[in-house]
Amino acid sequence: MLFWNKRQFVPEATEYFNPMTDSKVAIITGGNQGIGWYTVLHLYLHGFKIYMLARNEERALKAIEEIKVEAEKRVSKYDEAETRSRFFGSIHYIPCDLLDLKNVEKAAETIKKAEDHLDIIINNAGLMGCPFEMTKDNYEVQLQVNVVSHVLLTLSLLPLLVNSKAPRVVQVSSLGHNLATSFYENTNDLNKSPSSYYSMLRYGVAKTAAIHFTEVLAKKYPNILCVAVHPGVIATSLYDFVWSTNGFLGTISSWIFKVSGSIIAVSSEVGAYASLRAALDNTLTVDQNNGCFLTTGGVMSSASKVARNMDYAEKTWNWNITQLQERGFKLID
Ligand SMILES: NC(=O)c1ccc[n+]([C@@H]2O[C@H](COP(=O)([O-])OP(=O)(O)OC[C@H]3O[C@@H](n4cnc5c(N)ncnc54)[C@H](OP(=O)(O)O)[C@@H]3O)[C@@H](O)[C@H]2O)c1
C-alpha cells in the first residue's frame, strides 16, 4: 500500500555475525518498547552484543525476555543453511534515565569498563508533546531526552567508537523536526501558550537539534558513519502525551490518527527499519552518506532546510558542548 514498501530495507539481507569471533557491540537507548524493541530484536538475531539503556529495570528485563522468545520463533523458520550460519547475540540491561545527566555519565562509564570498542550507538529513546517542564539538570524535558543526554552519551563513548573498524551513530529524529520552520536557539525555552502548539514545537526543535548533532559529528569524525532517521508514523506510546494532555484537541487528534493510521502508519517493526539500515547496511559509506537522513523503511531522504543548515548545526553543537561543560562534564569536542 505504501509507496516506499518496495524500497524498504530488508534486515535479513545484511551480514550476520558470530558473537564468538566477530565481537560486534551495540548500545541503544530505550529499546524496551516501540521501535527500539524491534531494533534490539534484529540486532540480537544478527549476533550483536546489545546494551539496552533503559530507565525501568522491570520493563527492560521483561522486554529482553520477550525479545528472546520472539527470536526463538523466528529461527524456527530458518532453513538448514541459515540455522548453521546464524547465531544469537546477547542483550544486557544498563540502568539509564535520560532525565538525569549523572545517570547517563554512569551508564557510559559502565560500558567503558565492560568493552574496549563499540560498533554502533542507536540514540533511540524519545519523548513527544510533553507539557513544559525543566529537568533537574535545568533543561527543557523534551530537549534533554531527545538531544542533550544523547549528546553526552555519544561523546562520552567516542573513545570506544574510534576503536571499532566501522563505527556508526544512529540518531532517531522525526519528520516532526519540520515543525521547527525556523531556527530556534536552544536557549529559547518556548514555554508559551497555547501549550498544545508549543509542546509540539519544542519536539520539532529538539528533533532538529538531534539532526544538527548528527551532521556536525559526521563532519568532526569522518570515520564514524553518522545517520539521522525518521522511523515512520507508528502507533506507539510516544503519542500518549499528545492524546492525554490536550483535552478535546487530544481526543480529536487521536481519532484522526486512528483513521489516517490505516493509510500512513507502519508497524513498529517497519518503524525499526530506518535505524536498522543506518546500523547494518554496508552500502552506506562514510564517503558517500555521512550525515545523511533516512526516512520510513530506511529510504534515503532529506531533512528540512533548517536542519541541513550547517551554521545552525554548528550553533546547536557549540551550545550543547558549552552547556554540558558548564555542568562539569568533561567532553572530547
Ligand atoms: N512512533 C512514531 O510515530 C515516531 C515518529 C517519529 C519519530 N519517532 C521517534 O522514535 C523514537 C522511539 O519512539 P517510539 O515510537 O518507539 O516510542 P515509545 O514506544 O514511546 O518508546 C520510547 C522509548 O524511549 C524511552 N524513554 C523515554 N524517556 C526516557 C528516559 N527519560 N530515559 C530513558 N528512556 C526513555 C522509553 O522508555 P519507557 O518505556 O521507560 O518509557 C521507550 O523505551 C523516539 O525518539 C521518537 O521520537 C517515533
The ligand as a Gaussian input file, in Angstrom:
#p B3LYP/6-31G(d) Opt

LIG

0 1
 N        6.158000       6.496000      16.836000
 C        6.286000       7.406000      15.868000
 O        5.359000       7.661000      15.077000
 C        7.578000       8.165000      15.729000
 C        7.687000       9.090000      14.689000
 C        8.858000       9.809000      14.553000
 C        9.899000       9.615000      15.442000
 N        9.775000       8.719000      16.452000
 C       10.910000       8.568000      17.384000
 O       11.197000       7.198000      17.560000
 C       11.837000       7.019000      18.837000
 C       11.206000       5.839000      19.544000
 O        9.857000       6.142000      19.793000
 P        8.698000       5.048000      19.799000
 O        7.706000       5.466000      18.803000
 O        9.265000       3.695000      19.775000
 O        8.055000       5.413000      21.213000
 P        7.920000       4.594000      22.574000
 O        7.341000       3.253000      22.307000
 O        7.217000       5.521000      23.497000
 O        9.418000       4.393000      23.020000
 C       10.157000       5.441000      23.564000
 C       11.304000       4.849000      24.317000
 O       12.039000       5.931000      24.904000
 C       12.251000       5.617000      26.272000
 N       12.409000       6.793000      27.114000
 C       11.591000       7.859000      27.220000
 N       12.052000       8.687000      28.183000
 C       13.179000       8.130000      28.683000
 C       14.096000       8.488000      29.705000
 N       13.942000       9.582000      30.434000
 N       15.158000       7.681000      29.937000
 C       15.321000       6.540000      29.228000
 N       14.473000       6.137000      28.259000
 C       13.409000       6.922000      27.998000
 C       11.002000       4.849000      26.669000
 O       11.214000       4.168000      27.899000
 P        9.983000       3.810000      28.893000
 O        9.399000       2.543000      28.363000
 O       10.652000       3.663000      30.205000
 O        9.023000       4.955000      28.808000
 C       10.853000       3.944000      25.457000
 O       11.688000       2.835000      25.555000
 C       11.691000       8.342000      19.576000
 O       12.907000       9.046000      19.530000
 C       10.627000       9.074000      18.778000
 O       10.735000      10.473000      18.885000
 C        8.638000       7.975000      16.604000

